[in-house]
Amino acid sequence: MDFLYISGSIPFSLDNLRNFAFPYLSYNQINGSIPLEIWNLAKLETLDLSSNNISGSIHSRAGSLTTELMVG
């Protein structure tokens, strides 16, 4: 999903994305923090938010999952 020209923040309601395992959202214009709800996605394995404008801290729950997280 690189270069989808997505802008704005990650929505807090992610119910429609329950089966997302590998959301590659790099090189867009996503801003704001990573919502806590994203760590509740049962099949999440890799989350690539690199080359966006992500701010804030990464929730400690992220470290307890077997998820590869890419931000920067």
Predicted model as a PDB file, atoms N, CA, C, CB and O in Angstrom, pLDDT in the B-factor column:
MODEL        1                                                                  
ATOM      1  N   MET A   1       0.812  -1.187   0.000  1.00 47.00           N  
ATOM      2  CA  MET A   1       0.000   0.000   0.000  1.00 47.00           C  
ATOM      3  C   MET A   1       0.855   1.250   0.000  1.00 47.00           C  
ATOM      4  CB  MET A   1      -0.923  -0.002   1.183  1.00 47.00           C  
ATOM      5  O   MET A   1       0.374   2.330   0.346  1.00 47.00           O  
ATOM      6  N   ASP A   2       2.083   1.125  -0.372  1.00 52.00           N  
ATOM      7  CA  ASP A   2       2.944   2.303  -0.452  1.00 52.00           C  
ATOM      8  C   ASP A   2       2.367   3.294  -1.463  1.00 52.00           C  
ATOM      9  CB  ASP A   2       4.394   1.904  -0.844  1.00 52.00           C  
ATOM     10  O   ASP A   2       1.742   2.902  -2.448  1.00 52.00           O  
ATOM     11  N   PHE A   3       2.582   4.550  -1.207  1.00 62.00           N  
ATOM     12  CA  PHE A   3       2.202   5.617  -2.123  1.00 62.00           C  
ATOM     13  C   PHE A   3       0.724   5.599  -2.478  1.00 62.00           C  
ATOM     14  CB  PHE A   3       3.016   5.523  -3.376  1.00 62.00           C  
ATOM     15  O   PHE A   3       0.372   5.744  -3.648  1.00 62.00           O  
ATOM     16  N   LEU A   4      -0.131   5.427  -1.508  1.00 71.00           N  
ATOM     17  CA  LEU A   4      -1.575   5.471  -1.753  1.00 71.00           C  
ATOM     18  C   LEU A   4      -2.115   6.880  -1.600  1.00 71.00           C  
ATOM     19  CB  LEU A   4      -2.307   4.529  -0.804  1.00 71.00           C  
ATOM     20  O   LEU A   4      -3.308   7.116  -1.795  1.00 71.00           O  
ATOM     21  N   TYR A   5      -1.258   7.804  -1.257  1.00 80.00           N  
ATOM     22  CA  TYR A   5      -1.633   9.198  -1.036  1.00 80.00           C  
ATOM     23  C   TYR A   5      -2.681   9.321   0.062  1.00 80.00           C  
ATOM     24  CB  TYR A   5      -2.157   9.818  -2.329  1.00 80.00           C  
ATOM     25  O   TYR A   5      -3.624  10.106  -0.038  1.00 80.00           O  
ATOM     26  N   ILE A   6      -2.494   8.526   1.114  1.00 84.00           N  
ATOM     27  CA  ILE A   6      -3.352   8.594   2.285  1.00 84.00           C  
ATOM     28  C   ILE A   6      -2.857   9.734   3.157  1.00 84.00           C  
ATOM     29  CB  ILE A   6      -3.364   7.241   3.068  1.00 84.00           C  
ATOM     30  O   ILE A   6      -1.655   9.868   3.391  1.00 84.00           O  
ATOM     31  N   SER A   7      -3.770  10.544   3.632  1.00 90.00           N  
ATOM     32  CA  SER A   7      -3.368  11.630   4.523  1.00 90.00           C  
ATOM     33  C   SER A   7      -4.292  11.645   5.735  1.00 90.00           C  
ATOM     34  CB  SER A   7      -3.401  13.002   3.786  1.00 90.00           C  
ATOM     35  O   SER A   7      -5.386  11.081   5.716  1.00 90.00           O  
ATOM     36  N   GLY A   8      -3.826  12.298   6.778  1.00 91.00           N  
ATOM     37  CA  GLY A   8      -4.605  12.381   8.005  1.00 91.00           C  
ATOM     38  C   GLY A   8      -4.119  11.390   9.036  1.00 91.00           C  
ATOM     39  O   GLY A   8      -3.053  10.791   8.893  1.00 91.00           O  
ATOM     40  N   SER A   9      -4.908  11.225  10.071  1.00 90.00           N  
ATOM     41  CA  SER A   9      -4.511  10.344  11.164  1.00 90.00           C  
ATOM     42  C   SER A   9      -5.103   8.948  10.968  1.00 90.00           C  
ATOM     43  CB  SER A   9      -4.955  10.931  12.517  1.00 90.00           C  
ATOM     44  O   SER A   9      -6.031   8.748  10.184  1.00 90.00           O  
ATOM     45  N   ILE A  10      -4.543   7.996  11.700  1.00 84.00           N  
ATOM     46  CA  ILE A  10      -5.057   6.629  11.680  1.00 84.00           C  
ATOM     47  C   ILE A  10      -6.346   6.631  12.484  1.00 84.00           C  
ATOM     48  CB  ILE A  10      -4.011   5.595  12.261  1.00 84.00           C  
ATOM     49  O   ILE A  10      -6.348   7.087  13.627  1.00 84.00           O  
ATOM     50  N   PRO A  11      -7.441   6.136  11.924  1.00 76.00           N  
ATOM     51  CA  PRO A  11      -8.714   6.164  12.670  1.00 76.00           C  
ATOM     52  C   PRO A  11      -8.672   5.241  13.886  1.00 76.00           C  
ATOM     53  CB  PRO A  11      -9.881   5.759  11.752  1.00 76.00           C  
ATOM     54  O   PRO A  11      -8.006   4.205  13.874  1.00 76.00           O  
ATOM     55  N   PHE A  12      -9.388   5.631  14.927  1.00 74.00           N  
ATOM     56  CA  PHE A  12      -9.431   4.820  16.139  1.00 74.00           C  
ATOM     57  C   PHE A  12     -10.325   3.602  15.966  1.00 74.00           C  
ATOM     58  CB  PHE A  12      -9.913   5.654  17.314  1.00 74.00           C  
ATOM     59  O   PHE A  12     -10.150   2.609  16.671  1.00 74.00           O  
ATOM     60  N   SER A  13     -11.274   3.655  15.049  1.00 72.00           N  
ATOM     61  CA  SER A  13     -12.152   2.514  14.797  1.00 72.00           C  
ATOM     62  C   SER A  13     -11.557   1.681  13.671  1.00 72.00           C  
ATOM     63  CB  SER A  13     -13.600   2.978  14.441  1.00 72.00           C  
ATOM     64  O   SER A  13     -11.582   2.086  12.509  1.00 72.00           O  
ATOM     65  N   LEU A  14     -11.028   0.531  14.017  1.00 70.00           N  
ATOM     66  CA  LEU A  14     -10.365  -0.332  13.040  1.00 70.00           C  
ATOM     67  C   LEU A  14     -11.095  -1.658  12.880  1.00 70.00           C  
ATOM     68  CB  LEU A  14      -8.921  -0.583  13.452  1.00 70.00           C  
ATOM     69  O   LEU A  14     -10.492  -2.652  12.474  1.00 70.00           O  
ATOM     70  N   ASP A  15     -12.377  -1.684  13.191  1.00 65.00           N  
ATOM     71  CA  ASP A  15     -13.145  -2.925  13.122  1.00 65.00           C  
ATOM     72  C   ASP A  15     -13.131  -3.554  11.735  1.00 65.00           C  
ATOM     73  CB  ASP A  15     -14.567  -2.669  13.543  1.00 65.00           C  
ATOM     74  O   ASP A  15     -13.154  -4.779  11.617  1.00 65.00           O  
ATOM     75  N   ASN A  16     -13.096  -2.754  10.700  1.00 69.00           N  
ATOM     76  CA  ASN A  16     -13.101  -3.277   9.330  1.00 69.00           C  
ATOM     77  C   ASN A  16     -11.766  -3.894   8.933  1.00 69.00           C  
ATOM     78  CB  ASN A  16     -13.454  -2.173   8.358  1.00 69.00           C  
ATOM     79  O   ASN A  16     -11.672  -4.542   7.891  1.00 69.00           O  
ATOM     80  N   LEU A  17     -10.756  -3.705   9.734  1.00 73.00           N  
ATOM     81  CA  LEU A  17      -9.412  -4.175   9.391  1.00 73.00           C  
ATOM     82  C   LEU A  17      -8.972  -5.362  10.243  1.00 73.00           C  
ATOM     83  CB  LEU A  17      -8.416  -3.045   9.543  1.00 73.00           C  
ATOM     84  O   LEU A  17      -7.778  -5.644  10.337  1.00 73.00           O  
ATOM     85  N   ARG A  18      -9.902  -6.044  10.851  1.00 74.00           N  
ATOM     86  CA  ARG A  18      -9.573  -7.142  11.762  1.00 74.00           C  
ATOM     87  C   ARG A  18      -8.640  -8.176  11.161  1.00 74.00           C  
ATOM     88  CB  ARG A  18     -10.825  -7.817  12.204  1.00 74.00           C  
ATOM     89  O   ARG A  18      -7.827  -8.759  11.879  1.00 74.00           O  
ATOM     90  N   ASN A  19      -8.736  -8.416   9.861  1.00 78.00           N  
ATOM     91  CA  ASN A  19      -7.947  -9.469   9.215  1.00 78.00           C  
ATOM     92  C   ASN A  19      -6.662  -8.947   8.581  1.00 78.00           C  
ATOM     93  CB  ASN A  19      -8.779 -10.157   8.163  1.00 78.00           C  
ATOM     94  O   ASN A  19      -5.960  -9.693   7.898  1.00 78.00           O  
ATOM     95  N   PHE A  20      -6.351  -7.678   8.802  1.00 78.00           N  
ATOM     96  CA  PHE A  20      -5.115  -7.133   8.253  1.00 78.00           C  
ATOM     97  C   PHE A  20      -3.918  -7.753   8.959  1.00 78.00           C  
ATOM     98  CB  PHE A  20      -5.087  -5.597   8.387  1.00 78.00           C  
ATOM     99  O   PHE A  20      -3.823  -7.701  10.185  1.00 78.00           O  
ATOM    100  N   ALA A  21      -3.010  -8.334   8.196  1.00 80.00           N  
ATOM    101  CA  ALA A  21      -1.806  -8.913   8.781  1.00 80.00           C  
ATOM    102  C   ALA A  21      -0.572  -8.087   8.431  1.00 80.00           C  
ATOM    103  CB  ALA A  21      -1.625 -10.355   8.306  1.00 80.00           C  
ATOM    104  O   ALA A  21       0.353  -7.983   9.236  1.00 80.00           O  
ATOM    105  N   PHE A  22      -0.554  -7.504   7.245  1.00 79.00           N  
ATOM    106  CA  PHE A  22       0.633  -6.798   6.761  1.00 79.00           C  
ATOM    107  C   PHE A  22       0.265  -5.435   6.177  1.00 79.00           C  
ATOM    108  CB  PHE A  22       1.362  -7.642   5.708  1.00 79.00           C  
ATOM    109  O   PHE A  22       0.428  -5.242   4.972  1.00 79.00           O  
ATOM    110  N   PRO A  23      -0.219  -4.491   6.966  1.00 77.00           N  
ATOM    111  CA  PRO A  23      -0.532  -3.179   6.397  1.00 77.00           C  
ATOM    112  C   PRO A  23       0.745  -2.358   6.130  1.00 77.00           C  
ATOM    113  CB  PRO A  23      -1.469  -2.405   7.346  1.00 77.00           C  
ATOM    114  O   PRO A  23       1.368  -1.835   7.053  1.00 77.00           O  
ATOM    115  N   TYR A  24       1.106  -2.264   4.871  1.00 81.00           N  
ATOM    116  CA  TYR A  24       2.249  -1.444   4.457  1.00 81.00           C  
ATOM    117  C   TYR A  24       1.714  -0.086   4.062  1.00 81.00           C  
ATOM    118  CB  TYR A  24       3.047  -2.105   3.275  1.00 81.00           C  
ATOM    119  O   TYR A  24       1.129   0.066   2.990  1.00 81.00           O  
ATOM    120  N   LEU A  25       1.906   0.893   4.909  1.00 83.00           N  
ATOM    121  CA  LEU A  25       1.368   2.229   4.695  1.00 83.00           C  
ATOM    122  C   LEU A  25       2.472   3.269   4.606  1.00 83.00           C  
ATOM    123  CB  LEU A  25       0.403   2.591   5.808  1.00 83.00           C  
ATOM    124  O   LEU A  25       2.263   4.438   4.928  1.00 83.00           O  
ATOM    125  N   SER A  26       3.647   2.840   4.168  1.00 89.00           N  
ATOM    126  CA  SER A  26       4.778   3.766   4.097  1.00 89.00           C  
ATOM    127  C   SER A  26       4.611   4.751   2.952  1.00 89.00           C  
ATOM    128  CB  SER A  26       6.088   2.996   3.937  1.00 89.00           C  
ATOM    129  O   SER A  26       3.843   4.531   2.015  1.00 89.00           O  
ATOM    130  N   TYR A  27       5.352   5.839   3.057  1.00 90.00           N  
ATOM    131  CA  TYR A  27       5.402   6.889   2.031  1.00 90.00           C  
ATOM    132  C   TYR A  27       4.032   7.467   1.713  1.00 90.00           C  
ATOM    133  CB  TYR A  27       6.021   6.343   0.764  1.00 90.00           C  
ATOM    134  O   TYR A  27       3.657   7.606   0.549  1.00 90.00           O  
ATOM    135  N   ASN A  28       3.297   7.797   2.751  1.00 90.00           N  
ATOM    136  CA  ASN A  28       2.039   8.513   2.604  1.00 90.00           C  
ATOM    137  C   ASN A  28       2.133   9.795   3.402  1.00 90.00           C  
ATOM    138  CB  ASN A  28       0.829   7.649   3.068  1.00 90.00           C  
ATOM    139  O   ASN A  28       3.235  10.257   3.699  1.00 90.00           O  
ATOM    140  N   GLN A  29       1.022  10.367   3.748  1.00 91.00           N  
ATOM    141  CA  GLN A  29       1.008  11.592   4.543  1.00 91.00           C  
ATOM    142  C   GLN A  29       0.184  11.371   5.802  1.00 91.00           C  
ATOM    143  CB  GLN A  29       0.447  12.779   3.724  1.00 91.00           C  
ATOM    144  O   GLN A  29      -0.662  12.191   6.161  1.00 91.00           O  
ATOM    145  N   ILE A  30       0.446  10.244   6.467  1.00 91.00           N  
ATOM    146  CA  ILE A  30      -0.257   9.900   7.690  1.00 91.00           C  
ATOM    147  C   ILE A  30       0.418  10.644   8.842  1.00 91.00           C  
ATOM    148  CB  ILE A  30      -0.260   8.350   7.930  1.00 91.00           C  
ATOM    149  O   ILE A  30       1.645  10.661   8.950  1.00 91.00           O  
ATOM    150  N   ASN A  31      -0.399  11.257   9.700  1.00 93.00           N  
ATOM    151  CA  ASN A  31       0.173  12.001  10.824  1.00 93.00           C  
ATOM    152  C   ASN A  31      -0.503  11.598  12.120  1.00 93.00           C  
ATOM    153  CB  ASN A  31       0.037  13.516  10.603  1.00 93.00           C  
ATOM    154  O   ASN A  31      -1.488  10.860  12.122  1.00 93.00           O  
ATOM    155  N   GLY A  32       0.034  12.089  13.208  1.00 92.00           N  
ATOM    156  CA  GLY A  32      -0.524  11.797  14.517  1.00 92.00           C  
ATOM    157  C   GLY A  32       0.093  10.564  15.139  1.00 92.00           C  
ATOM    158  O   GLY A  32       1.123  10.067  14.683  1.00 92.00           O  
ATOM    159  N   SER A  33      -0.543  10.082  16.174  1.00 90.00           N  
ATOM    160  CA  SER A  33      -0.014   8.940  16.902  1.00 90.00           C  
ATOM    161  C   SER A  33      -0.652   7.639  16.418  1.00 90.00           C  
ATOM    162  CB  SER A  33      -0.242   9.116  18.403  1.00 90.00           C  
ATOM    163  O   SER A  33      -1.661   7.641  15.713  1.00 90.00           O  
ATOM    164  N   ILE A  34      -0.036   6.535  16.816  1.00 88.00           N  
ATOM    165  CA  ILE A  34      -0.568   5.215  16.495  1.00 88.00           C  
ATOM    166  C   ILE A  34      -1.593   4.879  17.574  1.00 88.00           C  
ATOM    167  CB  ILE A  34       0.579   4.119  16.413  1.00 88.00           C  
ATOM    168  O   ILE A  34      -1.236   4.787  18.749  1.00 88.00           O  
ATOM    169  N   PRO A  35      -2.862   4.694  17.200  1.00 86.00           N  
ATOM    170  CA  PRO A  35      -3.877   4.421  18.227  1.00 86.00           C  
ATOM    171  C   PRO A  35      -3.670   3.066  18.893  1.00 86.00           C  
ATOM    172  CB  PRO A  35      -5.272   4.480  17.615  1.00 86.00           C  
ATOM    173  O   PRO A  35      -3.211   2.114  18.261  1.00 86.00           O  
ATOM    174  N   LEU A  36      -4.007   2.992  20.158  1.00 82.00           N  
ATOM    175  CA  LEU A  36      -3.882   1.757  20.920  1.00 82.00           C  
ATOM    176  C   LEU A  36      -4.655   0.614  20.268  1.00 82.00           C  
ATOM    177  CB  LEU A  36      -4.369   1.968  22.344  1.00 82.00           C  
ATOM    178  O   LEU A  36      -4.223  -0.537  20.335  1.00 82.00           O  
ATOM    179  N   GLU A  37      -5.780   0.910  19.647  1.00 82.00           N  
ATOM    180  CA  GLU A  37      -6.631  -0.106  19.033  1.00 82.00           C  
ATOM    181  C   GLU A  37      -5.928  -0.901  17.943  1.00 82.00           C  
ATOM    182  CB  GLU A  37      -7.856   0.538  18.464  1.00 82.00           C  
ATOM    183  O   GLU A  37      -6.331  -2.027  17.650  1.00 82.00           O  
ATOM    184  N   ILE A  38      -4.900  -0.347  17.343  1.00 83.00           N  
ATOM    185  CA  ILE A  38      -4.203  -1.070  16.265  1.00 83.00           C  
ATOM    186  C   ILE A  38      -3.528  -2.329  16.802  1.00 83.00           C  
ATOM    187  CB  ILE A  38      -3.154  -0.158  15.590  1.00 83.00           C  
ATOM    188  O   ILE A  38      -3.354  -3.295  16.059  1.00 83.00           O  
ATOM    189  N   TRP A  39      -3.146  -2.335  18.075  1.00 79.00           N  
ATOM    190  CA  TRP A  39      -2.488  -3.504  18.652  1.00 79.00           C  
ATOM    191  C   TRP A  39      -3.477  -4.612  18.973  1.00 79.00           C  
ATOM    192  CB  TRP A  39      -1.734  -3.113  19.905  1.00 79.00           C  
ATOM    193  O   TRP A  39      -3.075  -5.712  19.352  1.00 79.00           O  
ATOM    194  N   ASN A  40      -4.769  -4.332  18.825  1.00 79.00           N  
ATOM    195  CA  ASN A  40      -5.807  -5.341  19.037  1.00 79.00           C  
ATOM    196  C   ASN A  40      -6.128  -6.125  17.771  1.00 79.00           C  
ATOM    197  CB  ASN A  40      -7.064  -4.685  19.557  1.00 79.00           C  
ATOM    198  O   ASN A  40      -6.937  -7.052  17.813  1.00 79.00           O  
ATOM    199  N   LEU A  41      -5.514  -5.776  16.652  1.00 80.00           N  
ATOM    200  CA  LEU A  41      -5.754  -6.515  15.409  1.00 80.00           C  
ATOM    201  C   LEU A  41      -5.114  -7.895  15.551  1.00 80.00           C  
ATOM    202  CB  LEU A  41      -5.175  -5.745  14.157  1.00 80.00           C  
ATOM    203  O   LEU A  41      -3.890  -8.018  15.600  1.00 80.00           O  
ATOM    204  N   ALA A  42      -5.932  -8.909  15.616  1.00 80.00           N  
ATOM    205  CA  ALA A  42      -5.479 -10.264  15.951  1.00 80.00           C  
ATOM    206  C   ALA A  42      -4.440 -10.821  14.991  1.00 80.00           C  
ATOM    207  CB  ALA A  42      -6.651 -11.188  15.987  1.00 80.00           C  
ATOM    208  O   ALA A  42      -3.563 -11.573  15.414  1.00 80.00           O  
ATOM    209  N   LYS A  43      -4.513 -10.477  13.723  1.00 83.00           N  
ATOM    210  CA  LYS A  43      -3.615 -11.073  12.729  1.00 83.00           C  
ATOM    211  C   LYS A  43      -2.438 -10.173  12.366  1.00 83.00           C  
ATOM    212  CB  LYS A  43      -4.388 -11.406  11.481  1.00 83.00           C  
ATOM    213  O   LYS A  43      -1.667 -10.502  11.465  1.00 83.00           O  
ATOM    214  N   LEU A  44      -2.291  -9.051  13.049  1.00 81.00           N  
ATOM    215  CA  LEU A  44      -1.229  -8.102  12.729  1.00 81.00           C  
ATOM    216  C   LEU A  44       0.143  -8.732  12.915  1.00 81.00           C  
ATOM    217  CB  LEU A  44      -1.353  -6.852  13.596  1.00 81.00           C  
ATOM    218  O   LEU A  44       0.477  -9.206  14.001  1.00 81.00           O  
ATOM    219  N   GLU A  45       0.929  -8.735  11.854  1.00 82.00           N  
ATOM    220  CA  GLU A  45       2.294  -9.265  11.902  1.00 82.00           C  
ATOM    221  C   GLU A  45       3.326  -8.195  11.588  1.00 82.00           C  
ATOM    222  CB  GLU A  45       2.444 -10.424  10.929  1.00 82.00           C  
ATOM    223  O   GLU A  45       4.382  -8.150  12.220  1.00 82.00           O  
ATOM    224  N   THR A  46       3.040  -7.346  10.635  1.00 81.00           N  
ATOM    225  CA  THR A  46       3.947  -6.270  10.250  1.00 81.00           C  
ATOM    226  C   THR A  46       3.144  -4.996  10.072  1.00 81.00           C  
ATOM    227  CB  THR A  46       4.723  -6.623   8.951  1.00 81.00           C  
ATOM    228  O   THR A  46       2.094  -5.002   9.430  1.00 81.00           O  
ATOM    229  N   LEU A  47       3.630  -3.915  10.634  1.00 82.00           N  
ATOM    230  CA  LEU A  47       3.000  -2.612  10.470  1.00 82.00           C  
ATOM    231  C   LEU A  47       4.073  -1.650   9.987  1.00 82.00           C  
ATOM    232  CB  LEU A  47       2.337  -2.113  11.805  1.00 82.00           C  
ATOM    233  O   LEU A  47       4.984  -1.300  10.738  1.00 82.00           O  
ATOM    234  N   ASP A  48       3.966  -1.225   8.743  1.00 87.00           N  
ATOM    235  CA  ASP A  48       4.964  -0.328   8.154  1.00 87.00           C  
ATOM    236  C   ASP A  48       4.354   1.057   7.995  1.00 87.00           C  
ATOM    237  CB  ASP A  48       5.468  -0.868   6.781  1.00 87.00           C  
ATOM    238  O   ASP A  48       3.527   1.290   7.114  1.00 87.00           O  
ATOM    239  N   LEU A  49       4.773   1.965   8.856  1.00 87.00           N  
ATOM    240  CA  LEU A  49       4.333   3.354   8.800  1.00 87.00           C  
ATOM    241  C   LEU A  49       5.517   4.280   8.518  1.00 87.00           C  
ATOM    242  CB  LEU A  49       3.641   3.754  10.118  1.00 87.00           C  
ATOM    243  O   LEU A  49       5.463   5.475   8.807  1.00 87.00           O  
ATOM    244  N   SER A  50       6.573   3.724   7.957  1.00 90.00           N  
ATOM    245  CA  SER A  50       7.769   4.525   7.715  1.00 90.00           C  
ATOM    246  C   SER A  50       7.503   5.611   6.673  1.00 90.00           C  
ATOM    247  CB  SER A  50       8.926   3.629   7.259  1.00 90.00           C  
ATOM    248  O   SER A  50       6.607   5.489   5.838  1.00 90.00           O  
ATOM    249  N   SER A  51       8.290   6.657   6.744  1.00 91.00           N  
ATOM    250  CA  SER A  51       8.205   7.799   5.838  1.00 91.00           C  
ATOM    251  C   SER A  51       6.838   8.452   5.863  1.00 91.00           C  
ATOM    252  CB  SER A  51       8.535   7.372   4.432  1.00 91.00           C  
ATOM    253  O   SER A  51       6.290   8.820   4.824  1.00 91.00           O  
ATOM    254  N   ASN A  52       6.295   8.592   7.060  1.00 91.00           N  
ATOM    255  CA  ASN A  52       5.081   9.355   7.310  1.00 91.00           C  
ATOM    256  C   ASN A  52       5.413  10.400   8.362  1.00 91.00           C  
ATOM    257  CB  ASN A  52       3.896   8.431   7.770  1.00 91.00           C  
ATOM    258  O   ASN A  52       6.587  10.661   8.624  1.00 91.00           O  
ATOM    259  N   ASN A  53       4.429  10.983   8.948  1.00 92.00           N  
ATOM    260  CA  ASN A  53       4.634  12.018   9.959  1.00 92.00           C  
ATOM    261  C   ASN A  53       4.033  11.559  11.288  1.00 92.00           C  
ATOM    262  CB  ASN A  53       4.003  13.365   9.508  1.00 92.00           C  
ATOM    263  O   ASN A  53       3.239  12.274  11.898  1.00 92.00           O  
ATOM    264  N   ILE A  54       4.419  10.362  11.727  1.00 90.00           N  
ATOM    265  CA  ILE A  54       3.903   9.781  12.954  1.00 90.00           C  
ATOM    266  C   ILE A  54       4.548  10.477  14.153  1.00 90.00           C  
ATOM    267  CB  ILE A  54       4.163   8.253  12.994  1.00 90.00           C  
ATOM    268  O   ILE A  54       5.750  10.742  14.155  1.00 90.00           O  
ATOM    269  N   SER A  55       3.742  10.767  15.164  1.00 90.00           N  
ATOM    270  CA  SER A  55       4.259  11.425  16.365  1.00 90.00           C  
ATOM    271  C   SER A  55       3.785  10.669  17.599  1.00 90.00           C  
ATOM    272  CB  SER A  55       3.807  12.911  16.426  1.00 90.00           C  
ATOM    273  O   SER A  55       2.948   9.770  17.510  1.00 90.00           O  
ATOM    274  N   GLY A  56       4.323  11.040  18.732  1.00 86.00           N  
ATOM    275  CA  GLY A  56       3.929  10.412  19.983  1.00 86.00           C  
ATOM    276  C   GLY A  56       4.763   9.187  20.284  1.00 86.00           C  
ATOM    277  O   GLY A  56       5.697   8.851  19.556  1.00 86.00           O  
ATOM    278  N   SER A  57       4.414   8.539  21.355  1.00 81.00           N  
ATOM    279  CA  SER A  57       5.167   7.357  21.770  1.00 81.00           C  
ATOM    280  C   SER A  57       4.488   6.087  21.266  1.00 81.00           C  
ATOM    281  CB  SER A  57       5.308   7.316  23.303  1.00 81.00           C  
ATOM    282  O   SER A  57       3.317   6.094  20.887  1.00 81.00           O  
ATOM    283  N   ILE A  58       5.247   5.011  21.273  1.00 78.00           N  
ATOM    284  CA  ILE A  58       4.714   3.718  20.879  1.00 78.00           C  
ATOM    285  C   ILE A  58       4.275   3.015  22.147  1.00 78.00           C  
ATOM    286  CB  ILE A  58       5.766   2.868  20.081  1.00 78.00           C  
ATOM    287  O   ILE A  58       5.054   2.887  23.092  1.00 78.00           O  
ATOM    288  N   HIS A  59       3.060   2.569  22.174  1.00 72.00           N  
ATOM    289  CA  HIS A  59       2.491   1.961  23.375  1.00 72.00           C  
ATOM    290  C   HIS A  59       3.288   0.732  23.786  1.00 72.00           C  
ATOM    291  CB  HIS A  59       1.023   1.585  23.144  1.00 72.00           C  
ATOM    292  O   HIS A  59       3.773  -0.013  22.935  1.00 72.00           O  
ATOM    293  N   SER A  60       3.420   0.525  25.072  1.00 71.00           N  
ATOM    294  CA  SER A  60       4.207  -0.597  25.579  1.00 71.00           C  
ATOM    295  C   SER A  60       3.636  -1.947  25.144  1.00 71.00           C  
ATOM    296  CB  SER A  60       4.279  -0.534  27.094  1.00 71.00           C  
ATOM    297  O   SER A  60       4.364  -2.940  25.120  1.00 71.00           O  
ATOM    298  N   ARG A  61       2.382  -2.001  24.810  1.00 66.00           N  
ATOM    299  CA  ARG A  61       1.763  -3.254  24.351  1.00 66.00           C  
ATOM    300  C   ARG A  61       2.401  -3.743  23.056  1.00 66.00           C  
ATOM    301  CB  ARG A  61       0.252  -3.063  24.147  1.00 66.00           C  
ATOM    302  O   ARG A  61       2.397  -4.943  22.781  1.00 66.00           O  
ATOM    303  N   ALA A  62       2.939  -2.847  22.273  1.00 66.00           N  
ATOM    304  CA  ALA A  62       3.574  -3.230  21.009  1.00 66.00           C  
ATOM    305  C   ALA A  62       4.731  -4.180  21.238  1.00 66.00           C  
ATOM    306  CB  ALA A  62       4.060  -1.997  20.259  1.00 66.00           C  
ATOM    307  O   ALA A  62       4.980  -5.056  20.409  1.00 66.00           O  
ATOM    308  N   GLY A  63       5.437  -4.031  22.331  1.00 61.00           N  
ATOM    309  CA  GLY A  63       6.582  -4.879  22.621  1.00 61.00           C  
ATOM    310  C   GLY A  63       6.225  -6.296  23.010  1.00 61.00           C  
ATOM    311  O   GLY A  63       7.073  -7.187  22.962  1.00 61.00           O  
ATOM    312  N   SER A  64       4.980  -6.514  23.396  1.00 58.00           N  
ATOM    313  CA  SER A  64       4.577  -7.853  23.820  1.00 58.00           C  
ATOM    314  C   SER A  64       3.985  -8.676  22.682  1.00 58.00           C  
ATOM    315  CB  SER A  64       3.576  -7.755  24.946  1.00 58.00           C  
ATOM    316  O   SER A  64       3.630  -9.838  22.876  1.00 58.00           O  
ATOM    317  N   LEU A  65       3.877  -8.093  21.519  1.00 56.00           N  
ATOM    318  CA  LEU A  65       3.318  -8.791  20.372  1.00 56.00           C  
ATOM    319  C   LEU A  65       4.433  -9.291  19.473  1.00 56.00           C  
ATOM    320  CB  LEU A  65       2.366  -7.880  19.590  1.00 56.00           C  
ATOM    321  O   LEU A  65       5.570  -8.828  19.573  1.00 56.00           O  
ATOM    322  N   THR A  66       4.124 -10.208  18.618  1.00 56.00           N  
ATOM    323  CA  THR A  66       5.100 -10.698  17.635  1.00 56.00           C  
ATOM    324  C   THR A  66       4.906  -9.922  16.346  1.00 56.00           C  
ATOM    325  CB  THR A  66       4.947 -12.241  17.387  1.00 56.00           C  
ATOM    326  O   THR A  66       4.688 -10.500  15.281  1.00 56.00           O  
ATOM    327  N   THR A  67       4.988  -8.617  16.458  1.00 60.00           N  
ATOM    328  CA  THR A  67       4.721  -7.721  15.351  1.00 60.00           C  
ATOM    329  C   THR A  67       5.989  -6.982  14.965  1.00 60.00           C  
ATOM    330  CB  THR A  67       3.608  -6.733  15.708  1.00 60.00           C  
ATOM    331  O   THR A  67       6.724  -6.505  15.830  1.00 60.00           O  
ATOM    332  N   GLU A  68       6.244  -6.888  13.674  1.00 69.00           N  
ATOM    333  CA  GLU A  68       7.342  -6.061  13.196  1.00 69.00           C  
ATOM    334  C   GLU A  68       6.782  -4.675  12.942  1.00 69.00           C  
ATOM    335  CB  GLU A  68       8.004  -6.659  11.905  1.00 69.00           C  
ATOM    336  O   GLU A  68       5.840  -4.516  12.166  1.00 69.00           O  
ATOM    337  N   LEU A  69       7.344  -3.686  13.579  1.00 70.00           N  
ATOM    338  CA  LEU A  69       6.886  -2.312  13.472  1.00 70.00           C  
ATOM    339  C   LEU A  69       7.981  -1.488  12.807  1.00 70.00           C  
ATOM    340  CB  LEU A  69       6.516  -1.731  14.868  1.00 70.00           C  
ATOM    341  O   LEU A  69       9.132  -1.493  13.242  1.00 70.00           O  
ATOM    342  N   MET A  70       7.607  -0.784  11.750  1.00 72.00           N  
ATOM    343  CA  MET A  70       8.553   0.092  11.059  1.00 72.00           C  
ATOM    344  C   MET A  70       7.988   1.506  11.042  1.00 72.00           C  
ATOM    345  CB  MET A  70       8.835  -0.412   9.607  1.00 72.00           C  
ATOM    346  O   MET A  70       6.956   1.766  10.423  1.00 72.00           O  
ATOM    347  N   VAL A  71       8.667   2.406  11.721  1.00 75.00           N  
ATOM    348  CA  VAL A  71       8.330   3.821  11.695  1.00 75.00           C  
ATOM    349  C   VAL A  71       9.613   4.593  11.530  1.00 75.00           C  
ATOM    350  CB  VAL A  71       7.569   4.260  12.980  1.00 75.00           C  
ATOM    351  O   VAL A  71      10.695   4.097  11.845  1.00 75.00           O  
ATOM    352  N   GLY A  72       9.495   5.777  11.049  1.00 66.00           N  
ATOM    353  CA  GLY A  72      10.701   6.577  10.906  1.00 66.00           C  
ATOM    354  C   GLY A  72      10.538   7.649   9.891  1.00 66.00           C  
ATOM    355  O   GLY A  72      11.470   8.417   9.650  1.00 66.00           O  
TER     356      GLY A  72                                                      
ENDMDL                                                                          
END                                                                             
